Amino acid sequence: MDIRTQSALLASIIGLALGVSMLLRPGRPRVLTLYSVFALTVAGYYLSLFFHNVFPAADYPWASRISVGATILVASLVPGAAVAFFLEFLGVSKGTHLVGRRLALLSAVLGLTVAVTPLADKLWARVCMGVWVLGTLLTYGSLLLHRVRTTESRIEKFRLAYLAIGAGAAILFSALDFLVSFGIPFPTLGSVFSTLYLFFLAHTLLRLRLMDLHELLGKIASQTVLASILAAVFTVLTAWGKENTGLFLFNTVVAAFVILILLEPLKVKVEEMVVRIFFRERFALLDSLGSLRARMANVIEISELARLVLDTLHETGRVTHASVYLLAEDRPGYRLLDSRGPLPVAFLDTAVARGLLFAAASGQKAVLRENVERRMATMRLQVVEGKRYRDELKRLNDTRAALVQVKAGITVPLMGNDRVIGFLNLWDERVPEAFASDEIAIILEVAERLATVLENSKLYEKIRERDRLAALGEMAAGLAHEIRNPLGAIKGAAQCLDPAQFQGEDAEFLEVIVEEVNRLNGVVTAFLDYARPMKQSFGTTDLNEVVTRTMRLIQNDVPSNLQLAVELDLMLPRVDGDAEQLKQVLINLVQNAVQALGSREGRISVRTEKPERFGELRSAGAEFVEVQVSDNGPGIPPDQHPHIFVPFYTTKQKGTGLGLAICQRIVKNHGGSISVQSKVGEGSTFVIRLPALPTEQPPASEAPFVEGLPAGTRPSQSLPMPDELRDGARPAQREPRAKRERRKRLRA
């Protein structure tokens, strides 16, 4: 069996494998089916050519005649299969499809005519048939070249150029194979190039990424070099023992062992050498990412970690935009931690990140902009539309909008505790499809390591905060003792004096002394409350009940000029919490609202609800409930928002600056978050988010029915403060203005 026969058999086997593998794919599109037909037709041509070479006409006349006819017939079917596939692949007009079908039918008729008649034995007839087949195949090559010239996408232009060059090489070397029929010696390369081109087409259909095609070329080069080295090893070890059968078998076994030992290390070295020689920038990126993974293990600070990752990526020269976003604690969304290149959006709201969150929830490791845009273009060409089509197109639009805002070509969700704790965003705006598959794989490893270190950093911060508070508590206990003893003496001495014995401002001095001692004692008490470890008693808690009891407790302390209202979600899931501590948070927030409103007419509302936004993206254990405390007071200036939860920060004349800090600490100990939404002149809303108990969520079938309520609406109950309970809430008669001014001067 000569090399021509062996190469024909190999081409038929590979073509058959490629065609069958595409047919076995579930839910395959039409283009994959047409590719399978094309690959199987090429495989059939080389299989019939194999049988023609195996059964020469001199020894097997009938078998040779049948194989010649089969070769001609199957060869005439190749142009039809090729044109049908490429017309579908390129998405040309229906008129061109009609011309292609007619051309394929004409080719099949001509092939059948030659195959079943004595013309099959004529050399000139076979040559004419070969010229017709090759000429017809050139028509789809011209279609590729035309599409290369007319396409506007640079990515598509490169991809189609590769396909056109490969098609030209396969047709050229297949034509040169016929030189042997005229007695002109020429190596058989047509079957090799045709097989490579079929594999190249399959890779293009499945990946549709330009960098993957570069990667394919690199792998072909590395595998060729590796095969040559291993073949040389085998030849050297077996060539000198051919005359002695036993020695030859022994050398063959030795060569097999040597090849098995050298295969893996040689493969790694050869691939590294090929990448280093032909893809220098890619080698530099892979090397930098590999060293980055090792250096990340020694970093615990979040800011330092972000700086290390972004600097390393930016210094490779393969990234023009890089950024890291982390989950915000004060409101739903992701805040920019650090970036390199043009500044992206500072805050990514959860509504904007909906598409990215859905991709992460569906198990997608990375989101590539080119894949999103290509899928959107494909869907817009579809004729059938429905709810599923509209939902997917909306998700793709949301995803692309988020990628544009964070200036990312590839976004990797950072996962921690089964939730998205941040995003790593990279983009090289100079080239499309900037990262190959192996590069993306290492980027995913870096992102996974980054997420792990971020989680460890948060644990480290919690431990450090616990130790700091423990030390502060010990110091505060001693300090409070030293301060309260003289305060008690001062207050006791002042109270022993009889105010009736003093006249004018002297009596007010006594009142100021007692009042300021009480205020200082309150500051010390608040400091101790903040510093000492909290004693918590967690259990299944109904937030609606906590809110109702708290409002009944404080409603008598609300001035008559203020309206207090409560709105409860009757289907609110329960939480795992300490009811007394949650009551303390609510009292503090309502008291702050009362102080902010002052003597003006106003409204304070407390509302419970379970937000429905993005509920489909969370697991059962990641549901949250909210308590909102709102007022229509003067609001909080934007420059004060980052500081209001900082201990000892206050804008009040008599404030300690610990109320909101204690509230935040309590809520965080419950696994939740507290945030503020405020506009100057419109009021403020403090939002408390607590994780719900999944086993306590009432099913939809048990939801209470409220007459007149639309289907699917969560029932709620409003509880305004009754007027008859306000009698005791009347403020005392205000002291004269002159007296208040004197008090201010005395404190100053």
Long-range contacts (C-beta under 8 A, 24 or more apart in sequence): 1-54, 2-53, 3-188, 4-53, 4-177, 4-180, 4-188, 5-50, 5-53, 5-54, 7-188, 7-191, 7-192, 8-46, 8-47, 8-49, 8-50, 8-53, 8-191, 9-46, 9-47, 9-50, 10-191, 10-195, 11-42, 11-43, 11-46, 11-191, 11-192, 11-194, 11-195, 12-43, 12-44, 12-46, 12-47, 12-50, 13-43, 14-43, 14-195, 14-198, 14-199, 15-39, 15-40, 15-42, 15-43, 15-46, 15-194, 15-195, 15-198, 16-40, 16-43, 16-47, 18-198, 18-199, 18-202, 19-43, 21-202, 22-202, 22-205, 30-88, 31-85, 31-88, 31-89, 31-205, 32-205, 34-81, 34-84, 34-85, 34-88, 34-89, 35-85, 35-89, 35-201, 35-202, 35-205, 37-81, 37-84, 37-85, 38-78, 38-81, 38-82, 38-84, 38-85, 39-198, 39-202, 41-74, 41-77, 41-78, 41-81, 42-78, 42-81, 42-194, 42-198, 44-74, 44-77, 45-71, 45-74, 45-75, 45-78, 46-191, 46-194, 48-74, 65-120, 65-121, 68-115, 68-120, 68-121, 68-126, 69-115, 69-116, 69-120, 70-115, 72-111, 72-114, 72-115, 72-120, 72-126, 72-129, 73-111, 73-112, 73-115, 74-111, 75-111, 75-129, 75-130, 75-133, 76-107, 76-108, 76-110, 76-111, 76-112, 76-114, 76-115, 76-129, 76-132, 76-133, 77-104, 77-107, 77-108, 77-111, 78-133, 78-137, 79-103, 79-104, 79-107, 79-133, 79-136, 79-137, 79-139, 80-104, 80-105, 80-107, 80-108, 82-137, 82-140, 83-136, 83-139, 83-140, 86-140, 86-143, 86-144, 87-140, 87-143, 89-205, 90-143, 90-144, 90-147, 91-381, 92-143, 103-136, 103-139, 107-132, 107-133, 107-136, 123-181, 126-181, 127-178, 127-181, 130-175, 130-178, 134-171, 134-174, 134-175, 137-167, 137-171, 138-171, 140-167, 141-167, 141-168, 141-171, 154-432, 155-210, 155-370, 155-432, 155-433, 158-210, 159-204, 159-208, 159-210, 159-213, 162-200, 162-204, 162-213, 163-200, 163-201, 163-204, 166-193, 166-196, 166-197, 166-200, 167-197, 169-193, 169-197, 170-194, 170-196, 170-197, 196-220, 207-437, 208-374, 209-370, 209-371, 209-433, 209-437, 210-432, 210-433, 211-433, 211-434, 211-435, 211-436, 211-437, 211-439, 212-436, 212-437, 214-279, 214-436, 215-436, 215-437, 215-438, 218-271, 218-274, 218-275, 218-278, 218-279, 219-271, 221-274, 221-278, 222-267, 222-270, 222-271, 222-273, 222-274, 222-275, 225-270, 225-273, 225-274, 226-266, 226-267, 226-270, 229-266, 229-270, 230-259, 230-262, 230-263, 230-266, 233-258, 233-259, 233-262, 234-259, 281-316, 281-317, 281-318, 282-436, 282-439, 284-316, 284-317, 284-318, 285-316, 285-318, 285-439, 286-438, 286-439, 286-442, 288-312, 288-313, 288-315, 288-316, 289-439, 289-442, 289-443, 289-445, 289-446, 290-442, 292-446, 293-442, 293-445, 293-446, 293-449, 296-446, 296-449, 296-450, 296-453, 297-449, 297-453, 299-453, 300-453, 300-456, 300-457, 300-460, 301-457, 302-326, 302-337, 302-454, 302-457, 302-458, 303-337, 303-338, 305-450, 305-453, 305-454, 305-457, 306-337, 306-338, 307-338, 309-424, 309-446, 309-450, 310-338, 310-339, 310-340, 311-340, 313-340, 313-426, 314-340, 314-341, 318-428, 318-434, 318-435, 319-426, 319-427, 319-428, 320-427, 320-428, 320-429, 320-430, 321-407, 321-408, 321-409, 321-425, 321-426, 321-427, 321-428, 321-429, 322-425, 322-426, 322-427, 323-406, 323-407, 323-408, 323-423, 323-424, 323-425, 324-422, 324-423, 324-424, 324-425, 324-450, 325-406, 325-422, 325-423, 325-425, 326-421, 326-422, 326-454, 327-419, 327-420, 327-421, 327-422, 329-673, 329-675, 330-645, 330-673, 330-674, 330-675, 330-676, 331-675, 331-677, 331-687, 334-422, 334-423, 337-422, 341-407, 341-427, 342-407, 344-405, 344-406, 344-407, 344-408, 344-425, 345-405, 345-406, 348-402, 348-405, 348-406, 348-423, 350-613, 350-614, 351-613, 352-398, 352-401, 352-402, 352-405, 353-402, 353-423, 354-395, 354-398, 354-402, 354-614, 354-617, 355-395, 355-396, 355-397, 355-398, 355-399, 355-400, 355-401, 355-402, 356-399, 356-402, 356-403, 356-411, 356-413, 356-420, 356-423, 357-413, 357-420, 357-614, 357-617, 358-395, 358-398, 358-399, 358-616, 358-617, 359-399, 359-413, 360-413, 360-415, 360-420, 361-616, 361-617, 361-618, 364-413, 365-412, 365-413, 365-444, 366-410, 366-411, 366-412, 366-440, 366-443, 366-444, 367-399, 367-403, 367-410, 367-411, 367-412, 367-413, 368-409, 368-410, 369-400, 369-403, 369-408, 369-409, 369-410, 369-427, 370-409, 370-432, 370-433, 372-396, 372-399, 372-400, 372-403, 373-400, 376-400, 409-434, 409-435, 410-435, 410-440, 410-443, 412-443, 412-444, 412-447, 413-447, 414-447, 414-450, 414-451, 414-454, 415-448, 415-451, 416-451, 416-452, 416-454, 416-455, 417-455, 418-619, 418-621, 418-622, 419-618, 419-622, 421-451, 421-454, 421-455, 422-451, 422-454, 424-450, 469-531, 469-533, 470-533, 472-531, 473-528, 473-531, 473-532, 473-533, 475-531, 476-527, 476-528, 476-531, 476-532, 477-528, 477-532, 480-524, 480-527, 480-528, 483-520, 483-524, 484-521, 484-524, 487-517, 487-520, 487-521, 487-524, 490-517, 491-517, 491-518, 505-742, 505-746, 508-739, 508-742, 508-743, 508-746, 509-746, 512-743, 512-746, 512-747, 516-747, 519-654, 522-656, 523-656, 526-656, 526-658, 526-659, 526-662, 527-656, 527-658, 529-658, 529-662, 530-647, 530-658, 530-661, 530-662, 530-665, 534-581, 534-665, 534-666, 534-669, 536-578, 536-581, 536-669, 537-578, 537-580, 538-576, 538-577, 538-578, 539-576, 539-577, 539-578, 539-579, 540-574, 540-575, 540-576, 540-693, 540-696, 541-574, 541-575, 541-576, 541-577, 541-578, 541-579, 541-582, 542-572, 542-574, 543-572, 543-574, 543-575, 543-582, 543-608, 543-625, 543-627, 543-690, 544-568, 544-569, 544-570, 544-572, 544-608, 545-579, 546-579, 546-582, 546-583, 546-586, 547-586, 547-606, 547-608, 547-627, 548-719, 549-583, 550-583, 550-586, 550-587, 550-590, 551-590, 551-606, 551-719, 551-721, 553-583, 553-587, 554-587, 554-590, 554-591, 555-721, 555-725, 555-726, 555-729, 556-725, 556-726, 556-728, 556-729, 557-594, 557-729, 558-590, 558-594, 558-604, 558-721, 558-726, 558-729, 559-594, 559-599, 559-729, 559-731, 560-726, 560-729, 560-730, 560-731, 561-597, 561-599, 561-600, 561-601, 561-602, 562-594, 562-597, 562-601, 562-602, 562-603, 562-604, 563-602, 563-603, 563-604, 563-720, 563-721, 564-590, 564-603, 564-604, 564-605, 564-606, 564-720, 564-721, 565-603, 565-604, 565-605, 565-606, 565-718, 565-719, 565-720, 565-721, 566-605, 566-606, 566-607, 566-718, 566-719, 566-720, 566-721, 567-605, 567-606, 567-607, 567-608, 567-716, 567-717, 567-718, 567-719, 568-607, 568-608, 568-716, 568-717, 568-718, 568-719, 569-608, 569-609, 569-610, 569-625, 569-714, 569-715, 569-716, 570-704, 570-714, 570-715, 570-716, 570-717, 571-610, 571-698, 571-703, 571-704, 571-714, 571-715, 572-608, 572-609, 572-610, 572-625, 573-610, 573-623, 573-625, 573-692, 573-693, 573-694, 573-696, 573-697, 573-698, 574-692, 574-693, 574-696, 575-625, 575-670, 575-690, 575-691, 575-692, 575-693, 576-670, 576-691, 576-693, 577-670, 577-690, 578-666, 578-670, 581-666, 581-669, 581-670, 582-666, 582-670, 584-662, 584-663, 584-666, 585-663, 585-666, 585-667, 585-674, 585-688, 586-627, 586-629, 588-659, 588-660, 588-662, 588-663, 589-629, 589-663, 589-686, 590-629, 591-659, 592-659, 592-660, 593-629, 593-630, 593-631, 593-633, 593-684, 595-652, 596-631, 596-633, 596-634, 596-684, 597-631, 597-632, 597-633, 598-633, 600-633, 602-631, 602-632, 602-633, 603-631, 603-632, 604-629, 604-630, 604-631, 605-629, 605-630, 605-631, 606-630, 609-714, 609-716, 610-692, 610-714, 620-694, 620-697, 621-691, 621-694, 622-691, 623-691, 623-692, 623-694, 623-697, 624-672, 624-689, 624-690, 624-691, 624-692, 625-689, 625-690, 625-692, 626-687, 626-688, 626-689, 626-690, 627-687, 627-688, 627-690, 628-685, 628-686, 628-687, 628-688, 629-685, 629-686, 629-688, 630-683, 630-684, 630-685, 630-686, 631-683, 631-684, 631-685, 632-682, 632-683, 633-683, 633-684, 634-680, 634-681, 634-683, 635-678, 635-679, 635-680, 635-681, 635-682, 635-683, 635-684, 636-676, 636-678, 636-680, 636-684, 637-680, 638-680, 641-676, 641-678, 644-676, 645-674
